[in-house]
């Protein structure tokens, strides 16, 4: 990628958004690091033509709060996936990003009256600059790797949430991300702050149509969970098979706090994503329940990271992987219990089903225990479809495909139990396309 071309893009993004000078300088510093860094030295090979990527595409001049004001072609896209109906039925607030910008955002008045902030990240920079600067680039630094640097240089859109102390939201907030163009790059930045004693459930959906050339989704998520607070982050990712999905998701959890990642990875060409919890306060908890489905020409390189820094902290990782039609579904995770994190424990359970002889799976854990009063338990299984169970179901009148589908659905029951009903139905529909 030519330097002058990308400096022009940074100028365009920053000028179009009317950003402060410090953000413009931040973007330039991040871009210099992007040019300096190589691709990660672990995981699948990344063959991305950065000169072909469209780094910024603005499709609307403002963020709308009425579906009827959205341009008709974009509105039709979101109508087809049922987002307006979901908003009416059970969501407390919703945002929708199309290409590089958030084009719709709305929240019920009850939440506004409680001084909750739920907006796109660009708006947060303008309307809440002190809060924004306090948390932006604080938990995930731009110079960590090539793709955090790329996000720092090109970021646009994403979600910003602040929940004041002792506020519990009984309905989820949701954002939906859509890549709709060939060779598109999407670089949203999401920041969630859950203050002391508060609770929030945030849900995220992602899709893209299939093209013959590759697109890139390189997002960053930073989550701050306060004392005795709780955050649940649910993702169902259904990127098309030409999307590189390279995402850094990280949370930091204070005393008595709970962070839960519910992570569904159904699509993409290459997916590298490892939701993380830094357990910094006593009795903090981190959970990650995930599924990854890899089919033809797909690599799901996923897992979780749990870093225990304080005493009496607890983490749980449940990873379900399915590889079919020659796909590759790999678990890659890290658990580290520090010397000071006495009386802590972590449990990791990784299960994989290989649907055929061409598919592949690896389990690549890194477990580090630095004190004698704590424990790490890791279990991993790799198996094929149980032929006896398959035969039994077929003797009851099911076709082989239907029997396989039923066994797979049973395999991921633990994950589906954590989803709202609407998301569980969507997941079932997505998985049926694979089996």
N, C-alpha and C positions, 0 to 999 in steps of 0.2 A: 504494500500500500504506500503510495507516495505521501510524504509528509505534508506538502503544500495542499494537497487535496483534502486531507483530514483537518488541517488548520482552518480551511475554508468552511468545513462542516461545523466545526466548533464555533466559529464566528456566526454562522447562520443560526445554530441552535440558541446560542446565548443572546444574540441580538433579537431574534424572533420572540423569545420569552421575556425580554427586558430584564435579564438577571443582573444582580449586583456584581461589581468588579471582582470580588473575592471568589465567586463561583466561576467566573470566566477564567481566572488564574488557576483555580483548582482543576478545571477541565484540561488546561494546557499541561499542567504537571502530570496529570494522570495519563494523558496521551503520550508524553515522553517515556513514561514507564512501560506503556503498552508496546511501544516500538523496541524498547530495550529487552523485554522479557521474551523467553521462548515458551512454547507450549509445555504443559505439565509433563514431568518425567515419569508419570504413572498413568495407568488406565489406557483406554483405547486411543488409537492414533487419530488425530484431528487433522483432516485435510480441508481446511477452510480457505477459500480464495477471498481474502479480505478486500481486494480491489473490486470485487463484484458485488459487495454488500451495499444495499441502500440503507444508510445510517439514520436518516431522519425523513419522515414523511408526515406532514401536517394535513389533516383531512377536515378540520373544522376550526373556525376562528374563536370558539369559546366552548366552555363546558356547559352542557345543557342540564336542566333539572326536569324536563318534560320530554317523554319519549317522542311525542308528536313533533317536536322541533328538530329532531335529528334528521340529517339527510336521508332520503327514502331508501337508497341502496344499503346504507349502513344499518338503518332501522330494520330492514327486512332480514339482514344477517342475524341480528340479535333476537328478532321475533321467532325465527326458525328454531333456535335453541331454547326458547321458552323463558328467556330471562325476565321479560316484563311480568309474566304470570307468577314466576317465583317471587319477584319483589312484592307483589300484591298479597301472596299467600302467607309467607313466613319469614321474610327478611326485614330486619330493622333498618337496613340501609344498603345501597348497592352502587357500585361504580363500574363503568365499562370503558376499556381502553381498546382503541382500534388503530393499528399500526403504532405510531410513536406517541400519540396523545390520548389522554382520557377525554372522551367526548360526552359522557353522561355521568352525573353523580347526584344522588339524592339520599335523604335521611329523614326518618320520621321525626316530627316536631318534638315529641317527648324526649328524644335524645339531645336535641339542640337545647332544650330547656335545662338539661343537666350539665351543660357546658362541655359536652363531648365534642371532640374534633374528629371529623371523618371527612377527608377531602383527598384530592389528588396531591401528589408530592410537590408539584410545581406551585400549586396554590398555597401550600403550607410554607414554602420558601418566601412567598410574598406577604402573606397575612400573619404568619407566626414566625418571624425570622429568628428570634432569640431561642425559642423552643427547637426550631429546626436545626440551628447551628450547634446546639448542645448535643444532639443525638446523631446528626448526619456524619458518616465516615468516622464514627466513634467505635463501633463494635466490629465492623468489617472495613479495614483500611484499603484504600485504593491501590497501594503498592504491594499487596499480598501475592498476587499472581497476574498473569497476562489478562485474565478476563475480569478480575475486579478493577484493574486499570482501565480496561476498555469501557466498562460500565461507568467508571468515574468520568471518563472523557465524554461519553455520548449519552448519558442517562437522560431519560425523558419519561414523564408519567409515573405510574405506580400509585401506591396508596399511603396516606399518612393518617394514623389514628392515635389520639390521645384520650385515655379514659381517666378522669379525675379520681381521687381517692374514694373508696367505699361505694363505687357504682357497679352494679351487676346488670349486664344486658342479657335479657332472657331470650332474645332472638338473634340469629347470626347477622353479621355484616358480611357483604360479599363483593368481590371484584372479579371481573371477567376480562381476559386478555385475548385478543384476536390478531393474528398475523394473516393478512389477506392478499399480500402482494408477493410476486416472485422476488427472490433474493433479498427479502426484507430482514433487517436487523431490529430487534426489539430489546430495549435496555431499561426496563422500568426499575425504579428504586422504591422499596416499601419499608416504612419505618412504623413500628407499633410500640407505644408506650402504655403499659398497664400499671397505673399507680397503686399505692398500698391498699390492700383489701378489695381490689376491684376484680371483675371477671369479664372476659370477652371471648367470643368465638368468631373467628374470621375465616371465611371460605374463599377459595380461589379456583377458577376454572380457566383452562387454556385450550385453544384449538387453532388449526390452520388448515387450508386446503392443500392438496398435494400438487407440486410442480416437479419439473424434471431437474431443476437446479436447487441448490441448497439455500436455506435461510438460517438465521442465527438468533437464538434467544439467550441473552446473557444478563440475568437479573441478579439483584442483591436484595436480601431481606435482613433487616436488623430489628430484633424484638427485645424489649426491656420489660422484665416482669418484676414488679416491686414486691415488698414484704407482704406475705400472705395473699398475694394476688395470683390470678390464674389466667392463662392464655391458651386457647386451643386454635391451631392453625391447620385447616383442612385443605388439601389440594387434590383435585382430580385433573391430571394433565393428559390431554389427548392431542398432542402435537402430531402433525403428519410425518410421514417417514422420510421427509427431506429437511427436517429441522434439527440442527445441533442445539441441544438444550443444556446449557452450562451455567448452573445456578449456585450461588453461595447463600445459604440460609443459616443464620446464627442467632441464638438467644442468650441472654444472661439473666440468671434467676437469683433473686435475693432471698433472704431468710424466710422459710416457710412457704415460698412460692412454688408454683407448678407450671411447667411448660409442656404442652402436648403437641407433637407433630403427627398428623394423620395424613400420610403421603401416598397418593396413588399415581403411578407412572405407567401409562398405557401406550403412549405413542413416542415419537421422535426417532431420528436416525441414530443419533448417539445422545445418551442422557448421562450426565455426570452431576450427581446431586446427593449431598450428605448433610441433612439437617442436623444442627448442632445445638447442644445445651452447655453453657458454662454455669456450673452450680457453685455460686460464690457465697451464698449464705447458708447458715446452719439449717438443716432439715429441708433444704431445697430439693425439688424432685424434677426429673426430666424423663419424659416418655416419648418413644417414637414407634408408631405402628405403620408399616408400609407394605405396599405390594408393587411389584415390577413385572410387567409382561413384555417379553421380547419375541418378536416374530421375524419373518424373512428380512435379512439385511438390517436388523436392529440390534443395538448394543445398549443394554440397560446396566450401567455401572453405578449402583446406588447403595445407600446404607445410612449410617448415622454416626455422630460423634458425641460422646458424653465426657465432659471434663469436670471432675470433682475437685473443688478447691477447699471446701469447708467440711467440718465434721457432720456426721449423721445425714449425709446426702444419699439420695437413692436415684438410680436410673434403670430403665427397662427399654430394651429394644426388641421388637418383634418384626422380623422381616420375612415376607412371603414372596417368592420369586417363581415365575412360570416362563419356561422357554419352549417355544413351539416353532415348527417350520424352519428350523435351522437358526433360530435366534440365540442370542447370548445374554443371559441374565446373571450378573455377578454382584455379590454382596461385598462391599468394602467399608469397613468401619473402624473406629478408634474409641476405646474407653481408657481413660487415664484417671486413676485415683491418686492424688498427690500425698505427700508425706503428712501434711496437716489435716487431710480429710479422714480423720480416724472414725472408726465405726460406720463406715459407708459400705454400700453394696450396689452391685450392678449385675443385671441378668440380661443375657443376649440369647435370643433363640432365632435361628435362621433355617428356614425350610424352603426347599426348592423342588418343583416337579418338572421333569423333562418329559414332554409329551411325545417326542419321537427320538430316533437315534441320531439325527443330525444336529440337534440343539445342544447347547453348552451352558455350563454354569460353574462359577468358582466362588469360593468363600475366602476372603482375604481380610482377616481380622488383625488388629493391633491392640492388644490388651496390656496395660501397664499398671502394676500395683506397687505402690511405694510405701505402704505401711502394713504392719502385721495384724491389725484389728479389723481390717476390711476384707471384702471378698468380691471376686468377679467369677461369674458362672457363665460359660459359653456352650451352647448346644447348637449343632448344625446337622442337618440331614439333606441328602439329595436322593430322590427316588423317581421312579417312573410311575405312570398310571398303573394302579393295582389291577392286574388282569382278572383276578378272582372277583373283585367288586364290579369290574366292567362286565364280566360274563353274567353275574347275578342280575344286574340291572337290565341287560339285554334279554335275559329270560323272562323278564317282567314286561316285555313289549316295547322297550325303548330301542331306538336306533343306536348304532355305535356313537355317532356324533352327539346325540342327546345324552347318552350315558356319560360320555367324557365331559360334556358341559356340566352335568349335575355334580360329578366328582370334583371338578375344578371349583365350582361355586361353594361346595362344602369346604374345600381347602382354604378358601379366603374368608370364611365366615367371621373370623375374629376381626378382620379389617372392616367388613361390611357393617358389623354391629356398631361401629363407632361413627357411622355416617348418618346424617339426617335421611329420612325416607326418600326424599326426592333425589338425593345424590346416590343412594343405594340402587334405585331404579335405573338411574343413568349409567352407573357402573355395570350393572347387569347387561344393559343394552350394548355397551361398548365391548364387553368381553365376548358376547355372542358372535361378534364379527371375527373372532380369532379361532373359534373351535367349531 
